[in-house]
């Protein structure tokens, strides 16, 4: 493999014959500290990097030339001027493509892969559970990266611990498994609460406990906290409240003050908090500097922040770690001793919480890649990378929201249905992230299936995500689906993996657009142009050509009106005029002359956009949309509604039939049926009659039984010829005949 020169300069190739134990390295080479991308930073920062000596560098246990953090811009609050400056070099996989699914995973930088590859080629790493020199190097480096990852989130290692897991879902699952085992050990029931905007992985925790509650709004959570936990865990119980830091559907950011308020307000039952920070941490700084107000547990995925490696973490507040210590399962590396022969006993590690929870061999190579990912992030996006990324993506999200809101059909109908929380403000990173969910609609109001939009965008090398996004609460809320309708949709064949995209006139999913650190304004413009040309016939061409931050240009310069007549501009939508063969002349549009005065173009003079080469391109031929007729729309919906209604009625009839059969079976096979009062009186009279022995005195046959009520069981009549029966069973006593006769009577009555 060819290693780039700037990587080789930063790598110290060790002698493979050296088998001496690892030592404490302190880097004295400035080549490893100098960023290979120092051309991105201003001259004063580069001068500071070159002048900084090795005396100011911290020591790290078992460091190689590639293990030390890149602190070339440490303490400097300067940030890159423009992501465009390094995007083509660091993200060559984006050439000719528009990637808008950073909510799924963001992209990794080229230098990250190069430096990680060079690190693995240049150094020998062993399994951290061994005692050899390569293994010791791996183990100590993992510990150093663990501490560095905590400090990336401003978490004090004395207050927090970090457990490496596969992803955020694995972290969530680990928490509930530990809670369940803790409840079984202490005989304390678990109560679970979760927010409606939660990811499916958060919702799934409810199946591990019988007591759970879904909070349908932020106000409901605030009322619950202010009441001291009314409606939550009761005394002699303990609770867990989980919620996302950011909705993965709408991008709305939820309050981070809830954990501290819960810890302060709840006294009857201990209630812990679990923050799903997978979506939030991707484009926002996660500050855990105040342990008193921080969540007890934080789940996140590093690939959503850096693009690589594919690992996650569970950040544990040490004051709450005792809840995780009673987990029953143990794996390799988490115990000090295990007895399996003639006894079942084991002793868990008691050094740190991560030592008891990280089962088996850690993905230590991926953890090394995390070290390089943090280096590259700081080098590309500044000393405080997440702060820059948060501001950068917030401005792009505002531009995208304004652009989508401005796209309209020729008849004025908005192109997109945007699903947005009322309190969300695009451009304010404290309440809104860089994610927007939409549905595209035709000019007549009918919806374009969301999968078709994704497929059409994919054909233009624009990559978004569509579907239900693993956010059941958000889909039910914003798309207005009731539980009964969702069950009916499932009965009709709708599945998340194989969706029926439109049912009952409503979509079953959305198109999600999510921005990331390496997104640019050109990505937004590419998407807007695609939507305009694909679904609006380019009626918004002048609008989508507008770059963010530039003043809105109503029209290009036109010819001044004769006589210098000035007309004020009063047009509802000046970006376009719907084209039509019989449309009236366009109103006069103002423009600015060279002397600074405002003039108006003559109505009979068509303005010529500068980027067009011919007047014919100004007004392309547009298809006429048929008029919208409500009765046609009702006819279109009616077959679906009738089918759903028929299936619902069929399901109800089937359920009723099953219940009737269950009742019949209970009456047939129950040993103690509940007869009516009249039946009980009749039964007592028959019993009293049978108890009299007068009709057996002369050995005469008994009188026929009275008519009995109808019974589902076949009636078994007793033998009427007692003389014949007596002759065949001469040894049977009169008492036995009487008992048999009595039992026959009882069976005939169904008792």
Secondary structure, DSSP 8 states (H G I E B T S, - for coil): ----HHHHTT-----TT-------B----HHHHS-TTGGGS-HHHHHHHHH--GGGS--BTT--TTTS---TTTT-----S-THHHHHHH-GGGTT-EE-BTTT-----HHHHHHHHHHHHHS----TTS-SHHHHHHHHHHHHHHHHHHHHTT--TTTEEEEEESSHHHHHHHHHHHHHHHHHHHT-EEEEEEETT--HHHHGGGGG-SEEEEE-SHHHHHHHHHTTSTTS--TTEEEEEEEESB-TTT-BB--S-HHHHHHHH--SS-EEEEEE-TTHHHHS------TTTS-SEEEEETHHHHS----EEEEEEGGGGGGGTT-S---TTSEEEEE-SS--EEEE--S-HHHHH--SS--HHHHHHHHHHHHHHHHHH-TTHHHHHHHHHHHHHHHHHHHHHH-B-TTS-BSEEEE--TT--TT-TTTB-SEEEEEEB-TTS-B--HHHHHHHHHHTTEE-EEE-TT-HHHHHHHTT--HHHHHHHHHTT--SSS---EETTEES-EEEEE--TT--HHHHHHHHHHHHHHHSTTTTHHHHT--TTS----S----B-GGG-------S--S-----TT-------EEE-TTS-EEEB-TTS----TT-SSGGGTS----------HHHHHHHHHHHHHHHHHHHHHHHHHHHHHHHHHHHHHHHH-SS----HHHHHHHHHHHHHHH--GGGTT-------------SS------S-HHHHHHHTTTS-HHHHHHHHHHHHHHHTT-
